[in-house]
């Protein structure tokens, strides 16, 4: 979720003149507002709505720009066409109705008056759906996630697509399919680089996307695009500035994934810093050029830009909100931050808590209990992060990873079917946190039955 970058630079009083002031539906209740409907934010409002909103102990509101939620670690599957957004998207309005919270959209914040400002929303034709509004909060949680960091590299915004949102993932998939159809229909031969995909950034997202694209492009071509030669015309290049791919995971996992990518024909270039992206390909610092008319930027992450000057809250160079061990922002105890947008260094870890899905899940679960304590006037307990390891899925080819602390505090390497099942269980845990076990079981069964009648790869 991102707030509008076009926020007014005027004072809060100016905002109040322009926006309709919304009184709380139940002013006697504590107003808990969660900004951001990603993995952490949506899980938090769902649990708070069930525990507090249902029993009228507080009024819980989710503020989010999008209409639907997709678990971010699966966006590479949407981009490749392996996953249909419509089958997995969570509708915020429906979720709010089922779990007793409200759903809104935010653009600005006034800490002194404990007030947030909601943007006007518009349809695709430019017509206003809802006007600009404002309302007050007692407890605010910022869970706005993170996005790609292009480090100011020339041409990235114009010629590369990031995978920060479902819309971006869908847009890349449509561009990919259109490129394959265009190459099949054009009178001349496929141009050098025309069907090459350059994935910049070999973290989990980039690496998993490279493997998924290798399979997906061949499935699309198999549907009658016989003028495209998969072995000659299709090429996936994974580009990483560090010494190895997956630099944040243990080296053994990185080496295993590297071997698997080599077997399926994905080209990997490490120690390769990108200096420019053009419509024809990618320029590297060593002077070489990677021809590619399809470029995905998956290198680096940072919190949204609006956080760096949001109401005077303390932030890092990457726009993350600095929080205390209780997940409260350092300059306002009534404002919390969780997930990728939060920066926390704990005494038991040598580095800040990483921007990973498991950290967001743990922080959301922790904060559900702490907000209840906060409302009761009890002291808050510090957050403790537990690293359970890393899993990297290469789609149908394999899954590898390491698990930590399950057997006498040791970590161990896993690969193949067991790793794949554990990787799938992470998404199942996320779904259960949102919907409960019964609904997840029914939805999983329904998808297993309908998937047999659908293409294995989305073709549009």
C-alpha angles and dihedrals in degrees: 000000000000130000119228114278088209095077117151115257090214124106128274089260089060089051090051091054092051099041130065108244112233118206114212112268087234107023093184091066126082108259112229114186123188116192114204130040100214126118095296100037098045093046090050097051091044092055094040091049091052094045103035110011095049091053095041093244091128141352112247123202130185116207112199136149099214126070096221140033130227121181102254098222087065097055091098088063090052090050092051093045094244091119129046110221091211093062096051106030117115113217108225095209092052092045091050092051093049096045104038104249134114128243124219143147126245136205108166147009138220110196097186094056093032090232134138127202123224123213123235110252126220137195125234091273093055096255117142114250099178129007127237109280142173137206140170133256136199097193123024127192120191112205100155096142125211141281139208119293112219092183089222092292110170116250098013096111092045102042110020132067122218123209100226098118138029089247091058092047092050091046092054092048091051090049090050095050092044090051091053093048091046091052090050094049101041117102096229132059124279110280121236106272094009093117098025118116120206114198109195113204124038100213119121095289096048095043095047091046092053091056094044092050092052090059097036097053091053092050091052093048090050089064094082101295091126095154089070114081108210094203097046105029104034121072134164119200121188113201123196130175094204126080093261141013118265092024092178095060130068114287093242090061091047092051093048092050090047091056092048092050089050091053094055094045103254109150113226123199117187128183084034115136116194115228100175142002120211135175088264101047149291129314117211131206092247089063097256125128129218109205110221133142091191115062129176120193111211100148120123132345135232136172118259115289095238091069094068092074102022110139093318096293116157114258140175129237088271091053095253117149112245110232136185122239088272089059092247117136112255095242102040125036091197092060120073131185129202139169127024094340093060124087115204131165114190127195092242096055128063094212135038117277105276123245095251135137093245091055091050091049093050093047093050091050091048094048094052089067095038095054089053088053090046091056090049092051093245123142114266122244120230121253118248118199120211118196109215093183136256135289125193120194121206092186115240091350098070147299124231135178149125128260121209133209100000098112114044092318094301129125124227139190122247132184141172126015097355091052091046092053091049091049090052090048090063091063090044090055090052091050092048090052089056104035111014129245099283096055092044091052092050094046092048092051092048092051092049090055098044095043090071090066096045132079113266089232126040106248101197 
